[in-house]
Amino acid sequence: MVRIGKWTLSNRAVDHSIQAVLIFASVFLAFWLNDYRIQVGEQRATEAVVEAVVSEVSANKAVLERWAPYHREISERLEARLRDDAEADPGEWEPFQPQAYLDQRGIFQEILTYDSWEYLRQSDLRLDIHRRLAVNRIFRQQEYVDEAVREVVGFLNGRELFDPELAQQNHVMFCRLMTELYHQEMALLENYRRFLEEFEGEDG
């Protein structure tokens, strides 16, 4: 018998009480450990996705760093041609020849990827709102560059590209499209840089 104040408990009751407390504690601990494992797993998954985003943005930045100077050269050659022939009559222009401004690289032979962004949008990862918005913004802006590339390619595939009567107009249009592409690339490169500084700074 065990005496607690005015109460007297049998040894069996004490044993049952201890067992109940131990069972409760073990169940509570099991739930806590399970919840902890889930949180750790989610944290690791989130960190893996953030690393993938940083890696992908870095790779896309490298792509643009290779192509933007080339696109600037094309734009500058077109601007020079337009300046030189500014006084020429439209009928005196030679038919537009894109190969006069392009080399074997064409317009854009690499792609900007979106894999980590697509995964992030389809997952339930607990990425904080600030970083999630930053990721969305950088890939949304990347879409503007892709759209600018499509505009250029669409123009070069046009049926009236070699029409002699549209030679001057085609030069002007191609110049505008390449200049827009270049400026979109430079704006994205700057935002790539800021994005990577922010995210890599957080990791550090």
ABEGO torsion letter per residue (X at the ends): XBBBEABBBBAAAAAAAAAAAAAAAAAAAAAAAAAAAAAAAAAAAAAAAAAAAAAAAAAAAAAAAAAAAAAAAAAAAAAAAAAAAAABBAAABBBBBAAAABBAAEABABBBBAAAAAAAAABABBBBAAAAAAAAAAAAAAAAAAAAAAAAAAAAABAAAABAAAAAAAAAAAAAAAAAAAAAAAAAAAAAAAAAAAAAAAAX
